[in-house]
Amino acid sequence: MKKAAALGTLWLGVALAACGPSRIVLTVDVLSFLRADSLDAFSFGVRGGVPQTDLTVSRPFSIPSRFGPGNVDSVAVTAGAILESTQGGGTVALDVFFAKDEATLFTGQPYVSAQATVSGVQTDTLLPKTTRSVNDTVFNTPNVWVGVRARLATDPGADFVGRLALTVLQLRVVVHDQGF
C-alpha cells in the first residue's frame, strides 16, 4: 500500500510539474488574412523609365488574447513570392512589415526583404521561402498590422507589366505560457 501511495505521489508531482511554465508554438498563416480580401497579389503596369513606384497592401490580424501582451518569446517570419513579368523590365523589391498600428506600418526596416531584376517575359521566385527570427515588442500586443510593399523601378522603353503574388507568409510565434 505504501508503494502504491508513493507511486501516486510521484505521478501527482510529475503532473503538477507538467502544468508549470512552458512554451507554446503557434503558427499563424498571415497570408490567409490577406487572401481573404484578395490582397495577396499585385498586378501592375508601370510605364517605362519610372524611377520608383510603390504598391502596398495592409491588414490587421489578432493573436489570441490568451497569448497576448508580455508572453511572446520569439517570432520567426517565413515569406515567399512569385514574380511573373509579361513585358518590359526593371527592378522589384518586396518588403514585409509588421507594426502595432497602421500609422507606423511602413516605417523603419522591413522584417523580410528581397529584390530582383527582370527583363522581358519571365517567371521567377522573387523571395524564396525564407525564415528570419525576430524579437520585437510589436508581437507583444494582441492586434498586429501586416504590410506588404512592392517597390518597382522600370527600365526606359516598354511598360513594365506583370504580377507579383505571395505564396507563403507565416509567423511562428513562441509564447511563454504561465501554466496553471
C-alpha positions as CSV (number, residue, x, y, z in Angstrom):
1,M,0.0,0.0,0.0
2,K,2.9,2.4,0.8
3,K,4.4,1.6,-2.5
4,A,1.1,2.5,-4.3
5,A,0.8,5.7,-2.3
6,A,4.4,6.7,-3.1
7,L,3.8,5.9,-6.8
8,G,0.6,8.0,-6.7
9,T,2.5,10.9,-5.1
10,L,5.2,10.6,-7.8
11,W,2.7,10.8,-10.6
12,L,1.0,13.8,-9.0
13,G,4.4,15.6,-8.8
14,V,5.0,14.8,-12.5
15,A,1.6,16.1,-13.4
16,L,2.0,19.3,-11.5
17,A,5.4,19.9,-13.0
18,A,3.9,19.4,-16.4
19,C,1.3,22.1,-15.6
20,G,4.0,24.7,-14.8
21,P,5.5,27.3,-17.1
22,S,6.0,26.1,-20.7
23,R,6.4,27.2,-24.3
24,I,3.6,27.1,-26.8
25,V,4.4,27.3,-30.5
26,L,1.7,28.9,-32.7
27,T,1.8,29.0,-36.5
28,V,-0.1,32.0,-37.8
29,D,-1.0,31.9,-41.5
30,V,-0.8,35.6,-42.1
31,L,-1.3,35.1,-45.9
32,S,-4.9,33.8,-45.2
33,F,-5.7,37.3,-43.7
34,L,-4.5,38.9,-46.9
35,R,-6.1,36.3,-49.2
36,A,-9.5,36.8,-47.6
37,D,-9.6,40.3,-49.1
38,S,-7.7,39.4,-52.3
39,L,-4.7,41.4,-51.0
40,D,-2.2,38.6,-51.7
41,A,-1.2,39.7,-55.3
42,F,-0.2,42.8,-57.1
43,S,-0.9,43.2,-60.8
44,F,1.0,46.1,-62.2
45,G,1.5,48.0,-65.4
46,V,4.1,50.8,-65.0
47,R,5.3,53.0,-67.9
48,G,9.0,52.7,-68.8
49,G,11.5,55.0,-67.2
50,V,9.8,55.5,-63.8
51,P,12.4,55.6,-61.0
52,Q,10.2,54.3,-58.2
53,T,6.6,53.3,-57.7
54,D,5.2,51.7,-54.5
55,L,2.3,49.3,-54.4
56,T,1.2,48.4,-50.8
57,V,-1.4,46.4,-49.0
58,S,-2.0,46.2,-45.3
59,R,-4.3,44.4,-42.9
60,P,-4.7,43.9,-39.1
61,F,-4.8,40.5,-37.6
62,S,-5.1,39.3,-34.0
63,I,-3.1,36.9,-31.9
64,P,-5.5,35.1,-29.5
65,S,-5.8,37.0,-26.2
66,R,-4.6,34.1,-24.1
67,F,-1.2,34.5,-25.8
68,G,-1.2,38.3,-25.6
69,P,0.9,41.1,-24.2
70,G,4.2,40.2,-22.5
71,N,4.1,36.5,-23.3
72,V,5.8,36.3,-26.7
73,D,9.3,35.0,-26.5
74,S,10.3,35.0,-30.2
75,V,8.8,35.1,-33.7
76,A,10.1,33.7,-37.0
77,V,8.7,35.1,-40.2
78,T,8.6,32.9,-43.3
79,A,7.7,34.5,-46.7
80,G,7.8,33.6,-50.3
81,A,6.6,35.2,-53.6
82,I,6.5,34.6,-57.4
83,L,7.1,37.4,-59.9
84,E,5.6,37.0,-63.4
85,S,6.8,39.6,-65.9
86,T,5.0,39.7,-69.3
87,Q,6.6,42.9,-70.7
88,G,9.3,45.4,-70.1
89,G,11.7,45.2,-67.3
90,G,13.1,46.8,-64.2
91,T,13.7,46.0,-60.5
92,V,11.2,44.8,-58.0
93,A,11.7,44.9,-54.2
94,L,9.3,43.0,-51.9
95,D,9.2,44.1,-48.3
96,V,7.1,42.7,-45.4
97,F,6.4,44.9,-42.4
98,F,4.7,44.4,-39.0
99,A,3.6,47.1,-36.6
100,K,1.4,47.8,-33.7
101,D,-0.7,50.3,-35.6
102,E,-1.3,51.3,-39.2
103,A,0.4,54.7,-38.9
104,T,3.8,53.2,-38.3
105,L,3.5,50.2,-40.6
106,F,5.8,51.1,-43.5
107,T,8.4,53.0,-41.4
108,G,11.7,51.5,-40.3
109,Q,13.3,48.3,-41.6
110,P,11.1,45.6,-43.1
111,Y,11.1,42.2,-41.4
112,V,11.7,40.4,-44.7
113,S,13.0,41.9,-47.9
114,A,14.2,40.8,-51.3
115,Q,15.0,42.3,-54.7
116,A,15.1,41.1,-58.2
117,T,15.9,42.5,-61.6
118,V,13.8,41.3,-64.5
119,S,13.7,41.8,-68.3
120,G,11.1,40.7,-70.7
121,V,8.9,37.7,-70.2
122,Q,10.0,35.6,-67.3
123,T,8.7,34.0,-64.1
124,D,11.0,34.0,-61.0
125,T,10.9,33.2,-57.3
126,L,11.4,36.8,-56.1
127,L,11.6,35.8,-52.5
128,P,12.5,32.2,-51.8
129,K,10.9,30.7,-48.8
130,T,13.0,32.3,-46.0
131,T,12.8,32.4,-42.2
132,R,14.1,35.3,-40.2
133,S,13.8,35.2,-36.4
134,V,12.9,38.5,-34.8
135,N,12.5,39.5,-31.2
136,D,10.3,42.6,-31.1
137,T,7.7,44.2,-28.9
138,V,5.4,44.5,-31.9
139,F,4.2,41.0,-31.2
140,N,3.5,41.7,-27.5
141,T,0.1,43.1,-28.4
142,P,-3.0,41.2,-29.4
143,N,-3.5,43.3,-32.6
144,V,-0.8,43.4,-35.2
145,W,-0.7,45.1,-38.6
146,V,1.0,43.4,-41.6
147,G,2.0,45.4,-44.6
148,V,3.4,44.2,-47.9
149,R,5.1,46.6,-50.3
150,A,6.2,46.0,-53.8
151,R,8.6,48.8,-54.9
152,L,9.1,49.0,-58.7
153,A,11.6,50.9,-60.8
154,T,11.2,50.5,-64.6
155,D,13.8,50.4,-67.4
156,P,13.4,53.0,-70.1
157,G,11.3,51.8,-73.0
158,A,8.3,49.5,-72.9
159,D,5.9,49.5,-69.9
160,F,6.7,47.0,-67.2
161,V,3.7,44.7,-66.9
162,G,3.3,41.7,-64.6
163,R,2.1,40.2,-61.4
164,L,3.6,39.6,-58.0
165,A,1.9,37.0,-55.9
166,L,2.7,36.0,-52.3
167,T,2.9,32.2,-52.0
168,V,3.5,32.0,-48.2
169,L,3.5,34.4,-45.3
170,Q,3.6,32.8,-41.9
171,L,4.6,33.6,-38.3
172,R,5.9,31.0,-35.9
173,V,5.2,32.5,-32.5
174,V,6.8,31.0,-29.4
175,V,4.8,32.0,-26.4
176,H,5.7,31.7,-22.7
177,D,2.7,30.0,-21.0
178,Q,2.4,30.5,-17.3
179,G,0.7,27.2,-16.8
180,F,-2.0,26.9,-14.1
